[in-house]
Amino acid sequence: MGLERFEIVFDNPQAVFYAGQTVTGRIVVINSTPKCFRGINVKLKGRAEVNWSEVTEQASSPRPTNHRNTNEVTEIFSSEETYFETQFNVLGSGEDVNLNPGEHFYPFNYVLPSNLPSSFKGDYGHVRYTILAVVDRPWKFDYEAKAAFTVISPLDLNADPKLAAPLSKEKIKIFCCMCCTSAPVYATLSLPCGGVVPGESLAPTVEVDNKSRVSISQIKLQLIKTVTYKARGGNDKKCKVSIAEKYLPKVKRGASEVFVREAGMQIPPMPPSNLDNCSIIDLDYHLNAYFVTSGFHFDFEMRLPVVVGTIPFSANFGQFNAPQAAENIMPVGWNFSPSAPQLDEAPNYPDMPPPSYEESVFGAKSIQEKSDNQYMFMNKNFAPMYPVYRQS
């Protein structure tokens, strides 16, 4: 083939950019034999899609015997929205170009819109940002290379003073057996604040005053991600995933317990709440406390909302360790990246330690699409990266 390498390389090796920044990089072509083509064009795209199917039963005409046949019907639900799509040439303008053997580099740059949602991937939808490079060859199939990159839409916990306030929820549970009623269980679930960033520890307090004759055999704490996918026609699909879990010991009848240190859980790398600027995917988090009771009594639960941000509370800046900069790895972020100017709408925190950027806890997913060339040069699996603040 003579083409040894055709690749998209970002100037930021982590391929993480904030909305409003400039995506920069270069197209790398290494060929061992002379090549002739019309040019190299680049296409950048930001897009969200949702898609799922549901099997329903459709009744047929009734038989005289009063029996009915049912036929399974698969219904597809989908929606999409495009945030930007641009195309330009980095080499050539339609006339033949002769490329001698060797290494060739063609730079590109594109200023991202400032109102983009953060990169996201889920079971039934995604927000994805990609770049496609095409070597346009006359009378032959084109060479294509594709890469994905992460976009972060800042969610500043300092912007909403309510997030810094403590949260608390109380519940009184009364158990009944036949005609007898026991004394109640008093349960309280609380958080020191309503906002957190990846890398921090969520520090709930669980208080139980069990005056009943029923034991609380276990308390299960879960950080839950709730994703709502919205298809055309007003159809929604809601999915819940447990991100982190903690199990607290039993509370015997007549006993009282307060769990603080045992209830803490660390927030892994994951997308910020809400997915602002995306109208077809909603993302929320909450802390759930599930109380398992002994015997045949009904269990009960409590929950508190949790907002996952990208910028921690300024009062906590001193708690974080600045990540060690690896060789040839430049820090990113609006007040750290030398490749992008300070954004007018972005907050300026000179004393904020730079985060590290780590792959999403939800793992990688294929970025291959039906329209992609089967001979394409690309790493099919991609996991978005999110800012993480490690505590001292």
Secondary structure in CASP SS format (residue, H / E / C, confidence):
PFRMAT SS
TARGET T0000
AUTHOR 0000-0000-0000
METHOD secondary structure of the structure
MODEL  1
M C 1.00
G C 1.00
L E 1.00
E E 1.00
R E 1.00
F E 1.00
E E 1.00
I E 1.00
V E 1.00
F E 1.00
D C 1.00
N C 1.00
P C 1.00
Q C 1.00
A C 1.00
V E 1.00
F E 1.00
Y E 1.00
A C 1.00
G C 1.00
Q C 1.00
T E 1.00
V E 1.00
T E 1.00
G E 1.00
R E 1.00
I E 1.00
V E 1.00
V E 1.00
I E 1.00
N E 1.00
S C 1.00
T C 1.00
P C 1.00
K E 1.00
C E 1.00
F E 1.00
R C 1.00
G E 1.00
I E 1.00
N E 1.00
V E 1.00
K E 1.00
L E 1.00
K E 1.00
G E 1.00
R E 1.00
A E 1.00
E E 1.00
V E 1.00
N E 1.00
W E 1.00
S E 1.00
E E 1.00
V E 1.00
T E 1.00
E E 1.00
Q E 1.00
A E 1.00
S C 1.00
S C 1.00
P C 1.00
R C 1.00
P C 1.00
T C 1.00
N C 1.00
H C 1.00
R C 1.00
N C 1.00
T E 1.00
N E 1.00
E E 1.00
V E 1.00
T E 1.00
E E 1.00
I E 1.00
F E 1.00
S E 1.00
S E 1.00
E E 1.00
E E 1.00
T E 1.00
Y E 1.00
F E 1.00
E E 1.00
T E 1.00
Q E 1.00
F E 1.00
N E 1.00
V E 1.00
L E 1.00
G C 1.00
S C 1.00
G C 1.00
E C 1.00
D C 1.00
V E 1.00
N E 1.00
L E 1.00
N C 1.00
P C 1.00
G E 1.00
E E 1.00
H E 1.00
F E 1.00
Y E 1.00
P E 1.00
F E 1.00
N E 1.00
Y E 1.00
V E 1.00
L C 1.00
P C 1.00
S C 1.00
N C 1.00
L C 1.00
P C 1.00
S C 1.00
S C 1.00
F E 1.00
K E 1.00
G C 1.00
D C 1.00
Y C 1.00
G E 1.00
H E 1.00
V E 1.00
R E 1.00
Y E 1.00
T E 1.00
I E 1.00
L E 1.00
A E 1.00
V E 1.00
V E 1.00
D E 1.00
R C 1.00
P C 1.00
W C 1.00
K C 1.00
F C 1.00
D C 1.00
Y E 1.00
E E 1.00
A E 1.00
K E 1.00
A E 1.00
A E 1.00
F E 1.00
T E 1.00
V E 1.00
I E 1.00
S C 1.00
P C 1.00
L C 1.00
D E 1.00
L H 1.00
N H 1.00
A H 1.00
D C 1.00
P H 1.00
K H 1.00
L H 1.00
A H 1.00
A C 1.00
P C 1.00
L E 1.00
S E 1.00
K E 1.00
E E 1.00
K E 1.00
I E 1.00
K E 1.00
I C 1.00
F C 1.00
C E 1.00
C E 1.00
M C 1.00
C C 1.00
C E 1.00
T E 1.00
S C 1.00
A C 1.00
P C 1.00
V E 1.00
Y E 1.00
A E 1.00
T E 1.00
L E 1.00
S E 1.00
L E 1.00
P C 1.00
C C 1.00
G C 1.00
G E 1.00
V E 1.00
V C 1.00
P C 1.00
G C 1.00
E C 1.00
S E 1.00
L E 1.00
A C 1.00
P C 1.00
T E 1.00
V E 1.00
E E 1.00
V E 1.00
D E 1.00
N E 1.00
K C 1.00
S C 1.00
R C 1.00
V C 1.00
S C 1.00
I E 1.00
S E 1.00
Q E 1.00
I E 1.00
K E 1.00
L E 1.00
Q E 1.00
L E 1.00
I E 1.00
K E 1.00
T E 1.00
V E 1.00
T E 1.00
Y E 1.00
K E 1.00
A C 1.00
R C 1.00
G C 1.00
G C 1.00
N C 1.00
D E 1.00
K E 1.00
K E 1.00
C E 1.00
K E 1.00
V E 1.00
S E 1.00
I E 1.00
A E 1.00
E E 1.00
K E 1.00
Y E 1.00
L E 1.00
P C 1.00
K C 1.00
V E 1.00
K C 1.00
R C 1.00
G C 1.00
A C 1.00
S E 1.00
E E 1.00
V E 1.00
F E 1.00
V C 1.00
R H 1.00
E H 1.00
A H 1.00
G C 1.00
M E 1.00
Q E 1.00
I C 1.00
P C 1.00
P C 1.00
M C 1.00
P C 1.00
P C 1.00
S H 1.00
N H 1.00
L H 1.00
D C 1.00
N C 1.00
C C 1.00
S C 1.00
I C 1.00
I E 1.00
D E 1.00
L E 1.00
D E 1.00
Y E 1.00
H E 1.00
L E 1.00
N E 1.00
A E 1.00
Y E 1.00
F E 1.00
V E 1.00
T E 1.00
S C 1.00
G C 1.00
F C 1.00
H C 1.00
F C 1.00
D C 1.00
F E 1.00
E E 1.00
M E 1.00
R E 1.00
L E 1.00
P E 1.00
V E 1.00
V E 1.00
V E 1.00
G C 1.00
T C 1.00
I E 1.00
P C 1.00
F C 1.00
S H 1.00
A H 1.00
N H 1.00
F H 1.00
G H 1.00
Q H 1.00
F E 1.00
N C 1.00
A C 1.00
P C 1.00
Q C 1.00
A C 1.00
A C 1.00
E C 1.00
N C 1.00
I C 1.00
M C 1.00
P C 1.00
V C 1.00
G C 1.00
W C 1.00
N C 1.00
F C 1.00
S C 1.00
P C 1.00
S C 1.00
A C 1.00
P C 1.00
Q C 1.00
L C 1.00
D C 1.00
E C 1.00
A C 1.00
P C 1.00
N C 1.00
Y C 1.00
P C 1.00
D C 1.00
M C 1.00
P C 1.00
P C 1.00
P C 1.00
S E 1.00
Y E 1.00
E E 1.00
E E 1.00
S C 1.00
V C 1.00
F C 1.00
G C 1.00
A C 1.00
K E 1.00
S E 1.00
I C 1.00
Q C 1.00
E C 1.00
K C 1.00
S C 1.00
D C 1.00
N C 1.00
Q C 1.00
Y C 1.00
M C 1.00
F E 1.00
M E 1.00
N C 1.00
K C 1.00
N E 1.00
F E 1.00
A C 1.00
P C 1.00
M E 1.00
Y E 1.00
P E 1.00
V E 1.00
Y C 1.00
R C 1.00
Q E 1.00
S C 1.00
END
